[in-house]
Amino acid sequence: MLSDAHVDMQYRADGDPASRCRNQTLNNLKKVFRKFGHFQCDTPIELLISAISAAKRLDSDVDFVIWLG
């Protein structure tokens, strides 16, 4: 069971954290690409998929997972 993951389907890897990583703005001209997220933004779907895939590879007999952040 997975609950309360806060996945942002509008996340942009080149998005400005000031806009919750949803838009490129003049404040983010460096074009820093963050495929797996930024600590000021909700989780992009790529991070969620990667984390679940890694957990399954590491141990497919997991009773529960605590996901923070």
Backbone bond lengths (Angstrom), bond angles and torsions (degrees), N, CA, C in turn:
res aa  C-N    CA-C-N  psi(-1)  N-CA   C-N-CA  omega(-1)  CA-C   N-CA-C  phi
1 M - - - 1.437 - - 1.524 109.01 -
2 L 1.321 116.41 138.48 1.462 122.24 178.02 1.514 107.57 -126.74
3 S 1.322 115.75 130.33 1.457 119.57 -176.66 1.521 110.71 -137.20
4 D 1.326 116.14 141.61 1.453 122.72 168.40 1.527 113.53 60.02
5 A 1.323 116.64 50.06 1.469 120.39 -177.40 1.525 113.27 -84.07
6 H 1.312 119.32 -15.34 1.471 123.67 -179.66 1.525 111.98 54.39
7 V 1.306 116.93 53.61 1.460 121.90 177.98 1.524 108.62 -80.24
8 D 1.321 116.07 132.23 1.459 121.89 179.21 1.526 108.72 -104.06
9 M 1.309 116.58 105.59 1.461 121.35 -178.48 1.533 111.90 -73.14
10 Q 1.335 118.32 -11.06 1.467 121.83 178.42 1.528 111.85 -101.49
11 Y 1.321 117.65 7.88 1.466 122.36 -179.45 1.526 110.00 -59.69
12 R 1.340 116.07 137.60 1.467 122.54 173.91 1.518 108.15 -119.26
13 A 1.311 117.21 132.66 1.465 121.49 179.77 1.524 111.92 -63.59
14 D 1.334 117.51 -24.85 1.462 121.44 178.08 1.527 111.27 -103.16
15 G 1.319 117.14 14.37 1.450 121.52 -177.09 1.516 113.76 -76.14
16 D 1.315 115.21 152.38 1.458 122.58 179.14 1.531 109.31 -81.58
17 P 1.336 118.39 127.27 1.465 120.26 177.78 1.534 113.13 -56.45
18 A 1.328 117.86 -25.90 1.465 120.94 177.66 1.529 111.25 -65.91
19 S 1.329 117.31 -22.68 1.465 121.40 177.51 1.528 110.32 -107.51
20 R 1.316 116.70 26.04 1.470 124.20 -178.13 1.530 111.47 60.71
21 C 1.332 115.73 30.26 1.478 123.54 178.38 1.525 112.19 62.05
22 R 1.311 116.32 28.67 1.462 120.31 -179.73 1.518 112.76 -102.30
23 N 1.321 117.81 -22.23 1.463 121.53 -176.79 1.516 110.56 -135.97
24 Q 1.321 115.77 147.60 1.459 120.33 170.39 1.520 106.54 -84.25
25 T 1.325 117.47 131.48 1.456 120.66 -179.10 1.521 110.12 -127.03
26 L 1.318 115.86 172.34 1.460 120.44 178.27 1.525 111.33 -63.57
27 N 1.329 117.40 -24.82 1.465 120.82 178.24 1.524 112.57 -73.95
28 N 1.314 117.43 -10.65 1.460 121.57 -175.81 1.526 110.65 -122.89
29 L 1.317 116.31 47.51 1.460 120.40 -176.68 1.525 113.26 -72.73
30 K 1.324 117.56 -12.64 1.466 120.32 179.97 1.525 111.18 -68.13
31 K 1.330 117.51 -17.46 1.463 122.90 -179.32 1.529 111.14 54.64
32 V 1.304 115.98 50.55 1.461 120.92 176.67 1.528 108.05 -73.76
33 F 1.311 116.74 123.41 1.457 120.31 -178.51 1.524 109.49 -96.01
34 R 1.325 115.22 124.44 1.464 122.09 -179.31 1.520 108.35 -124.48
35 K 1.301 116.81 82.65 1.463 121.56 -177.17 1.525 111.76 -58.27
36 F 1.327 116.97 -38.73 1.464 120.76 -174.70 1.524 113.28 -101.10
37 G 1.316 118.26 15.97 1.455 120.47 170.71 1.506 115.74 111.15
38 H 1.322 113.31 176.97 1.455 123.87 178.89 1.514 106.59 -140.30
39 F 1.322 118.15 143.01 1.462 120.83 -173.58 1.523 113.76 -64.10
40 Q 1.338 118.63 -16.38 1.458 120.93 178.32 1.530 112.80 -94.17
41 C 1.314 117.03 2.56 1.465 121.10 -175.64 1.524 110.02 -126.17
42 D 1.336 115.37 159.64 1.462 119.24 176.17 1.525 110.07 -70.01
43 T 1.303 115.92 164.99 1.459 123.83 -175.14 1.527 112.86 -65.30
44 P 1.338 117.52 128.16 1.466 119.01 172.16 1.532 109.24 -76.87
45 I 1.306 116.21 155.50 1.468 120.77 -177.23 1.533 111.06 -59.37
46 E 1.337 118.20 -32.50 1.468 121.00 179.97 1.526 111.50 -60.49
47 L 1.330 116.97 -38.83 1.460 120.72 179.19 1.524 111.06 -67.87
48 L 1.310 117.08 -43.39 1.462 120.50 179.49 1.522 111.28 -61.94
49 I 1.318 116.89 -46.26 1.470 121.14 179.07 1.524 110.62 -62.57
50 S 1.326 117.12 -43.58 1.463 121.33 179.58 1.532 111.68 -63.02
51 A 1.327 116.52 -43.19 1.469 120.20 -178.87 1.523 111.54 -65.67
52 I 1.319 117.09 -42.95 1.468 120.31 179.52 1.521 110.54 -66.85
53 S 1.321 117.43 -40.92 1.470 121.00 178.44 1.525 111.17 -63.16
54 A 1.332 116.59 -43.37 1.470 120.34 179.67 1.526 110.80 -65.10
55 A 1.326 117.27 -42.04 1.465 120.30 179.21 1.520 110.84 -61.59
56 K 1.319 117.15 -40.33 1.466 121.00 179.23 1.531 111.26 -65.52
57 R 1.347 116.31 -40.34 1.475 120.16 178.52 1.524 111.49 -66.74
58 L 1.323 116.89 -38.48 1.462 121.07 -176.59 1.528 112.27 -72.27
59 D 1.328 116.30 -41.03 1.464 120.01 -178.89 1.518 108.64 -161.74
60 S 1.318 117.01 109.33 1.458 120.57 -177.12 1.526 112.81 -83.28
61 D 1.339 117.51 -1.16 1.466 121.36 -178.77 1.535 110.07 -114.66
62 V 1.330 116.37 55.91 1.460 122.28 -177.55 1.529 109.46 -91.22
63 D 1.327 115.74 134.63 1.467 119.82 178.27 1.518 112.04 -82.00
64 F 1.329 117.11 -40.72 1.456 119.82 177.82 1.527 109.57 -160.10
65 V 1.331 114.89 160.73 1.460 122.08 179.95 1.520 108.15 -131.70
66 I 1.307 117.15 137.06 1.464 121.81 173.64 1.518 106.56 -106.03
67 W 1.320 116.94 118.56 1.460 123.40 -178.22 1.518 107.74 -111.14
68 L 1.301 116.72 117.72 1.470 120.93 179.21 1.506 109.97 -114.38
69 G 1.309 116.93 146.25 1.447 121.31 174.25 1.487 114.45 100.61
